[in-house]
């Protein structure tokens, strides 16, 4: 298999790279370079720029606003986005609920929701995990009782990222408690302004408010907001999780972090010279780069095999990408932490949020520890790495 880009793909890469260089707002670019967190307004503003260019939803069907790009072009786009660096389009919208609606939604739901999802007029969050139902998602207990034209929902969701910004939630609820746990689950769209719905913040180890717990107290949701059939929600959730994992290796993120670590190491004093003079440090960098190249080749092989099949069914081998991709993202974050050393210790939450000037210099070091802590979650989201190993054992190795 030839892993080299064609001339057309190289030209496409140049076009994408030039676009990010020209149109990414300076204030968002500065946050990206410094590792600061984006505000909700930053993300809405950037996604609308992509939407106006027609690039907000690269993987969607063309009929619903997709680009018509090949799988390789989509890969190039995401890598260049990460390397720019620039924010990703909101994954809950673009990679999760959008594809589910295209595949299983009614025509009316597609017309009403998809343009607003693509432009981020509607911000969606994911209502899946619960206390006692995380990796074992099918154990969820949030109950929905069908009463006339509505479902009445009671229960709790946990680790609901960006729920405090969201306009809507796509949510799994149990509609048949007597069925097997993978059955009896229904997929609903819930307006976050609905009476009885309460969002409470969870502050994580990095000191930031990213995730939440959500409570439902007799929340009434129209039956018209159901995706597909009642009690078939597990099938739609599996489809969503397969789409989520297919792009979760995030090779470009690791490349960007390693590039940043190398650039900084050539400036950070160490002994009589700089950190880059330390051969042991450079060996660690090269070891990560070798593994990253192997991951990139594996990603391209999965893309090639998927394109040859002409199938949109997720490949279970994407679990390999998820496992290794998350591990390398964490190693690259650790590498940056090593570069920063004691300068990473002060926690400046206002600067992390992009508010005001740093409390001390160097400013680039102040976000490295919180981002290192935040990177610990990537081996859990999208199905923990332990679950991914089970998928590989069953679906690939036949154990």
TAWO-V276217 format. One record per helix or strand of 3 or more residues. SS is the DSSP state (H for helix, E for strand). FROM is the first residue (numbers start at 1). TO is the last residue. If there is no record, write none. Layout:
{{SS | FROM | TO} {SS | FROM | TO}}
//
This chain:
{{H | 7 | 23} {H | 26 | 34} {H | 40 | 53} {H | 62 | 64} {H | 71 | 84} {H | 91 | 104} {H | 107 | 119} {E | 124 | 127} {H | 137 | 139} {E | 143 | 147} {E | 150 | 158} {E | 168 | 174} {E | 185 | 191} {E | 197 | 203} {E | 209 | 222} {H | 223 | 225} {H | 233 | 246} {H | 251 | 265} {H | 275 | 277} {H | 279 | 309} {H | 318 | 344} {H | 349 | 352} {H | 363 | 365} {H | 368 | 379} {H | 385 | 396}}
//
